[in-house]
Structure formats: structure tokens, C-alpha cells
Amino acid sequence: MNIVFLDGASLPSPMTRPTEAQGWDVREKTSPDQVVRALAEADVAITNKVRLDRVVLEQLPRLTLICVAATGYDCVDIAACRDQGVTVCNVPAYSAVSVAESVIASLFALRRHLLVYRGASTTSWPQSSHFCVHGAPIQDLQGSTLGIVGRGDIGSRVARMARALEINVVFAEHRGADRVREGYMAFDEVLASADALTLHCPLTPQTRYLVGAAEINRMKPGALLINTARGPLVDENAVLAGLASGQLGGAALDVLYSEPPRADHPLLHCEHPNLIVTPHVAWASQSSVARLKAVLAANITAFASGKPSNVVS
């Protein structure tokens, strides 16, 4: 089979050529206007974030399998794939540990103001009249409340790690839900009670702008926001306003609405001392990347043997 990886450079290290590949084309990147030409002779497409919509898929009658090099598959038009008989496989849970550790690391950094005190070590400390420099109030994680939106592999892993640190964990029910399931708390109640809110839900029409100005204003003053899921889950202008007003005490954003962002993106130039923006790498520990590549290869092998695995369509 002919296999094309549309955005191979999105992985930090190359993927080994699958044994089933007669043709193996790893493209560094593929722009929207290049996708049809790139996949014209492909039986299998691998995509991380390159979008495959109905218009594109209808021009690719040879394509039989799409392997998404991620857990989320919002870059693929699933309904169009079903209509055309294209199988879609993802890689579930491969990065749960990496993302969960990133969330916990962000909690430590934000509640203890590590960036602020790192700066103080070179500016204020040498001139200090005492052995230490006090500034932003340092808060323990123990006894704080973490609100989690999404109870899948990553959200559940975050909860286990947080509880090990004696953090109180509450899972948020869907926004606007008529009833609250056992083990969950109403979305607005989580906003009002959590010292930090972390997002681990898929991007859907219902979750787009899940956290906007109204939600931030309902949060506990000085609470933290962490987003390692999808950028459009939050209204970035509302985040900037919340940081400026002090309603948000800090934020850790590993994802933005548009990726890569413009060089003049306001969040990249925000000087708030408790804002951390990272370039969508919470998932990318070495062990996670190794698992991702292994499962991608296994998905192709399973499909070739007639027993596809990790099928989402």
C-alpha cells in the first residue's frame, strides 16, 4: 500500500517506515491546497493536524484508511469518511501521562509563582537586605480544589496525580446540563469553587468557547486556568481581560486558537507574570512519542490484516 504522512515534521523524531508500505512519503508539511495532489496515489493517509474534509475526500477515491497521529480527530470529517467507506483510526491515551504531568507542573509553577521568583533571583535578590525576597504570595497545592472538565484518559490521570498531592478534585458536568451525574458537579458550581480549572474535553460545537468572559467572571477571583486540549475551548480575549483585571490569577496555555500563532499574537506579548504559553508540547514526552509511533504502525498492520483497531469511523 502507498502511505503518505502529511505532516511528518509535527513529530519530534522520524517514524519508521511501516512494513506494509510499498510507497512511503513523509512530507514535512502539507498546505490545504496541496492535500489532494499529495494523496492522489495514496491508500493510507497519516495526518496529525492537516484537515481532511468532505471536499478533499471526494477527490480521493483510492484512499481507504486515515490514521490520525493523535487522540483527537477533529481534523477529519468523520461523516464524509463513513459515506465514502474510509476507515479512520486514532491513537487513544498515548499521551495521558505526559499531558497530566504537564498540568501538575503548571499548577506548581502558577501557585508558587516560579517565573516571578526566577526573575527575582537575578534582579531583587542581590540587593536584598535579607537572605530571601518576598513578593507574590506562594500557595500550596495541598488542600486546593482542582476543577476538571473532561473525564477521559487524560482527565482521569490528572485526577489521580492531583489526589496523590492531596488536592481536592471535582469533575464538571456538561455546561447547561439538565441533570448532574453521580461523581460530577454542576459546571457553574465548579467554576465558583475551583482554585484552578483544567480542560480535557474534545473540541465540538458545544465546547467551542466553553470558557469565555461570562465563565471567567463566575470563577473564584484569582483562580487559575489551564488548557492543554484545544485552543478554541477558550476565548483568548477573555483570558487576556481576566488576567489584566486580576479575576484570573494566572493561566497555562499549551494550545491557542490558531496554530502556529501570528508573531504579533497578544498572548505571546502579554507581560503578566503568571502566564505560561507553550507551543503545543504537553503531549510530547519521549515515551509518549514512542507510543504514538508504535500504535500508528500497529493500526496500519491491523487494517492490512483485515482486523482494524482503534477505529473511530
C-alpha positions as CSV (number, residue, x, y, z in Angstrom):
1,M,0.0,0.0,0.0
2,N,1.1,3.6,-0.6
3,I,1.2,5.6,2.6
4,V,1.6,9.4,2.9
5,F,2.3,11.2,6.1
6,L,1.0,14.7,5.5
7,D,2.8,16.5,8.4
8,G,5.6,14.2,9.5
9,A,7.6,17.1,11.0
10,S,4.9,17.5,13.6
11,L,6.6,14.6,15.4
12,P,10.0,15.4,17.1
13,S,11.6,12.4,15.6
14,P,11.0,10.4,12.4
15,M,8.6,7.5,12.2
16,T,10.0,4.2,10.9
17,R,8.6,3.1,7.5
18,P,5.8,0.6,8.1
19,T,6.4,-2.9,6.8
20,E,3.2,-2.8,4.7
21,A,4.3,0.3,2.8
22,Q,5.2,-0.2,-0.8
23,G,5.2,3.6,-1.1
24,W,6.3,5.8,1.8
25,D,6.2,9.5,1.5
26,V,6.8,11.6,4.7
27,R,6.1,15.2,4.0
28,E,7.4,17.9,6.3
29,K,4.1,19.7,6.0
30,T,1.1,19.9,3.5
31,S,-0.9,23.1,2.9
32,P,-4.6,22.8,2.2
33,D,-4.2,23.4,-1.5
34,Q,-1.6,20.6,-1.7
35,V,-3.6,17.8,0.1
36,V,-5.4,16.3,-2.9
37,R,-2.3,16.2,-5.0
38,A,-0.2,14.7,-2.1
39,L,-2.8,11.9,-1.6
40,A,-3.7,11.2,-5.2
41,E,-2.0,7.8,-5.2
42,A,-2.3,7.1,-1.5
43,D,-4.1,4.2,0.0
44,V,-3.4,5.4,3.5
45,A,-3.1,8.9,4.8
46,I,-1.4,9.8,8.2
47,T,-2.3,13.2,9.5
48,N,-1.7,14.9,12.8
49,K,-3.4,18.3,12.2
50,V,-3.8,18.6,8.4
51,R,-7.5,18.8,7.8
52,L,-9.3,16.2,5.6
53,D,-12.8,17.5,4.8
54,R,-15.6,16.3,2.5
55,V,-14.5,18.3,-0.5
56,V,-11.0,16.8,-0.2
57,L,-12.1,13.3,0.4
58,E,-14.5,13.2,-2.5
59,Q,-11.4,13.7,-4.8
60,L,-9.6,10.7,-3.3
61,P,-11.4,7.6,-4.4
62,R,-8.4,5.4,-3.8
63,L,-8.0,6.4,-0.1
64,T,-9.1,3.6,2.3
65,L,-7.5,4.4,5.6
66,I,-6.8,7.6,7.6
67,C,-4.5,7.3,10.6
68,V,-4.7,10.2,12.9
69,A,-1.4,10.7,14.7
70,A,-3.2,11.9,17.8
71,T,-6.1,11.1,20.1
72,G,-8.4,13.9,18.9
73,Y,-9.6,13.5,15.4
74,D,-11.5,16.8,14.8
75,C,-9.3,17.4,11.8
76,V,-11.1,14.7,9.9
77,D,-14.7,14.8,8.5
78,I,-16.0,11.6,10.1
79,A,-19.4,11.8,8.4
80,A,-17.7,12.1,5.0
81,C,-15.4,9.1,5.7
82,R,-18.4,7.0,6.6
83,D,-20.2,7.9,3.4
84,Q,-17.1,7.0,1.4
85,G,-16.2,3.9,3.3
86,V,-12.9,5.3,4.6
87,T,-11.7,3.8,7.9
88,V,-10.4,6.3,10.4
89,C,-8.1,5.2,13.3
90,N,-6.7,7.3,16.1
91,V,-4.2,6.7,18.9
92,P,-6.0,6.8,22.2
93,A,-4.4,7.6,25.5
94,Y,-0.8,7.6,24.3
95,S,-0.1,11.0,25.9
96,A,-2.2,10.8,29.0
97,V,0.8,10.7,31.4
98,S,2.7,13.4,29.5
99,V,-0.2,15.8,29.5
100,A,-1.2,15.1,33.1
101,E,2.3,15.7,34.3
102,S,2.3,19.0,32.3
103,V,-0.9,20.0,34.1
104,I,0.6,19.2,37.5
105,A,3.8,21.1,36.6
106,S,1.7,24.1,35.6
107,L,-0.1,24.0,38.9
108,F,3.2,24.1,40.8
109,A,4.6,26.9,38.6
110,L,1.5,29.0,38.8
111,R,0.6,28.6,42.5
112,R,4.2,29.0,43.6
113,H,4.9,31.9,41.1
114,L,8.1,30.2,39.9
115,L,8.5,32.5,36.9
116,V,8.3,35.6,39.2
117,Y,10.8,34.3,41.7
118,R,13.1,33.1,39.0
119,G,13.3,36.7,37.8
120,A,13.7,38.0,41.4
121,S,16.7,35.8,41.9
122,T,18.7,37.9,39.4
123,T,17.1,41.4,40.0
124,S,16.0,41.8,43.6
125,W,17.9,39.1,45.5
126,P,21.5,40.5,45.0
127,Q,20.3,43.8,46.5
128,S,18.2,42.3,49.3
129,S,18.9,43.2,52.9
130,H,17.7,39.7,53.9
131,F,18.5,36.2,52.9
132,C,15.2,35.9,51.0
133,V,13.0,38.0,48.8
134,H,9.2,38.1,49.3
135,G,6.8,39.1,46.6
136,A,3.9,37.2,45.1
137,P,2.1,35.1,47.7
138,I,3.2,31.4,47.5
139,Q,0.3,28.9,47.7
140,D,0.4,25.2,48.5
141,L,-1.3,22.7,46.2
142,Q,-2.3,20.6,49.2
143,G,-5.9,21.5,50.1
144,S,-6.6,23.4,47.0
145,T,-9.5,22.5,44.7
146,L,-8.9,21.5,41.0
147,G,-11.9,21.5,38.6
148,I,-11.5,19.1,35.7
149,V,-13.6,19.4,32.5
150,G,-13.4,16.0,30.8
151,R,-13.2,12.6,32.4
152,G,-11.4,10.6,29.7
153,D,-8.0,9.1,29.9
154,I,-6.2,12.4,30.4
155,G,-8.7,14.0,32.8
156,S,-8.8,10.8,34.9
157,R,-5.0,10.7,35.0
158,V,-4.8,14.3,36.1
159,A,-7.3,13.5,38.9
160,R,-5.2,10.6,40.2
161,M,-2.0,12.7,40.2
162,A,-3.8,15.6,41.9
163,R,-5.3,13.4,44.6
164,A,-1.9,12.0,45.4
165,L,-0.9,15.6,46.2
166,E,-3.9,15.9,48.5
167,I,-5.7,18.3,46.1
168,N,-9.5,18.2,46.1
169,V,-10.7,17.1,42.7
170,V,-14.1,17.9,41.2
171,F,-15.3,16.9,37.7
172,A,-17.5,19.4,35.9
173,E,-20.8,18.3,34.4
174,H,-21.5,19.4,30.8
175,R,-22.3,23.1,30.6
176,G,-26.0,23.7,30.7
177,A,-26.8,20.0,31.5
178,D,-30.4,19.3,32.9
179,R,-29.1,16.9,35.4
180,V,-25.8,16.3,37.2
181,R,-24.4,12.8,37.1
182,E,-23.1,11.0,40.1
183,G,-19.5,11.9,40.6
184,Y,-19.8,15.2,38.9
185,M,-20.6,18.8,40.0
186,A,-22.6,21.3,38.0
187,F,-20.4,23.3,35.6
188,D,-21.2,26.7,37.2
189,E,-20.5,25.3,40.7
190,V,-17.1,24.1,39.6
191,L,-16.3,27.5,38.2
192,A,-17.3,29.1,41.6
193,S,-15.4,26.7,43.8
194,A,-12.2,25.7,42.0
195,D,-8.9,27.3,42.6
196,A,-7.8,26.0,39.2
197,L,-9.7,24.8,36.2
198,T,-8.1,22.4,33.7
199,L,-9.7,21.5,30.3
200,H,-9.5,17.9,28.9
201,C,-12.6,17.7,26.6
202,P,-12.8,17.4,22.8
203,L,-13.5,20.4,20.6
204,T,-17.1,20.2,19.4
205,P,-19.7,22.8,18.5
206,Q,-20.9,22.5,22.1
207,T,-17.5,23.1,23.7
208,R,-16.2,25.8,21.4
209,Y,-15.6,28.9,23.7
210,L,-16.5,26.8,26.7
211,V,-14.6,29.3,28.8
212,G,-15.4,32.9,27.9
213,A,-15.9,36.2,29.7
214,A,-19.0,35.0,31.5
215,E,-17.4,31.8,32.7
216,I,-14.2,33.6,33.9
217,N,-16.3,36.1,35.8
218,R,-18.0,33.2,37.6
219,M,-14.7,31.7,38.6
220,K,-13.2,32.3,42.1
221,P,-11.2,35.6,42.0
222,G,-7.6,34.7,41.4
223,A,-8.3,31.2,40.1
224,L,-6.1,29.6,37.5
225,L,-6.9,28.3,34.0
226,I,-5.0,25.5,32.3
227,N,-5.7,24.4,28.7
228,T,-3.8,21.6,27.2
229,A,-6.7,20.3,25.0
230,R,-7.7,22.6,22.1
231,G,-7.3,26.3,21.7
232,P,-10.8,27.2,20.7
233,L,-12.2,25.8,24.0
234,V,-11.4,29.3,25.4
235,D,-12.0,32.8,24.4
236,E,-8.4,34.2,24.2
237,N,-9.6,37.8,24.5
238,A,-11.5,36.9,27.7
239,V,-8.4,35.3,29.1
240,L,-6.4,38.4,28.5
241,A,-9.0,40.6,30.1
242,G,-9.3,38.2,33.1
243,L,-5.5,38.4,33.6
244,A,-5.5,42.1,33.3
245,S,-8.3,42.6,35.8
246,G,-6.9,40.0,38.3
247,Q,-10.0,37.9,38.0
248,L,-7.6,35.2,36.7
249,G,-4.6,34.8,38.9
250,G,-2.7,33.0,36.1
251,A,-3.0,30.8,33.1
252,A,-1.1,28.0,31.4
253,L,-1.9,27.6,27.8
254,D,-0.3,24.9,25.7
255,V,-2.7,25.4,22.8
256,L,-4.0,28.5,21.0
257,Y,-6.9,29.2,18.7
258,S,-4.7,29.3,15.6
259,E,-1.5,27.2,15.4
260,P,1.1,28.3,14.7
261,P,0.0,31.7,16.0
262,R,0.8,35.1,14.4
263,A,4.0,36.7,15.6
264,D,2.0,39.6,17.0
265,H,-0.5,37.4,18.9
266,P,-1.4,39.3,22.1
267,L,-0.9,36.3,24.4
268,L,2.7,35.9,23.1
269,H,3.4,39.5,24.2
270,C,1.4,39.6,27.4
271,E,3.7,40.5,30.2
272,H,1.5,39.1,33.0
273,P,4.0,37.5,35.4
274,N,1.8,34.4,35.9
275,L,1.1,33.5,32.3
276,I,2.8,30.5,30.7
277,V,2.3,29.9,27.0
278,T,4.0,26.8,25.5
279,P,3.9,25.6,21.8
280,H,1.6,22.6,22.0
281,V,4.1,20.2,23.5
282,A,2.3,18.9,26.6
283,W,1.8,15.7,24.8
284,A,5.4,15.3,23.5
285,S,7.4,13.4,26.1
286,Q,9.8,10.9,24.6
287,S,7.8,8.0,25.9
288,S,4.5,9.4,24.6
289,V,6.0,9.9,21.1
290,A,7.4,6.3,21.1
291,R,3.9,5.0,22.0
292,L,2.3,7.2,19.3
293,K,4.6,5.8,16.5
294,A,4.1,2.2,17.7
295,V,0.3,2.5,17.7
296,L,0.3,4.2,14.3
297,A,2.3,1.3,12.9
298,A,0.1,-1.2,14.6
299,N,-3.1,0.5,13.3
300,I,-1.8,0.1,9.7
301,T,-0.8,-3.5,10.3
302,A,-4.2,-4.3,11.8
303,F,-6.0,-2.7,8.9
304,A,-3.9,-4.6,6.3
305,S,-4.7,-7.8,8.1
306,G,-8.4,-7.1,7.9
307,K,-8.9,-6.5,11.6
308,P,-8.6,-2.7,12.1
309,S,-8.1,-1.4,15.6
310,N,-8.7,2.0,17.3
311,V,-11.4,2.7,14.7
312,V,-13.4,5.9,15.2
313,S,-15.2,5.6,11.8
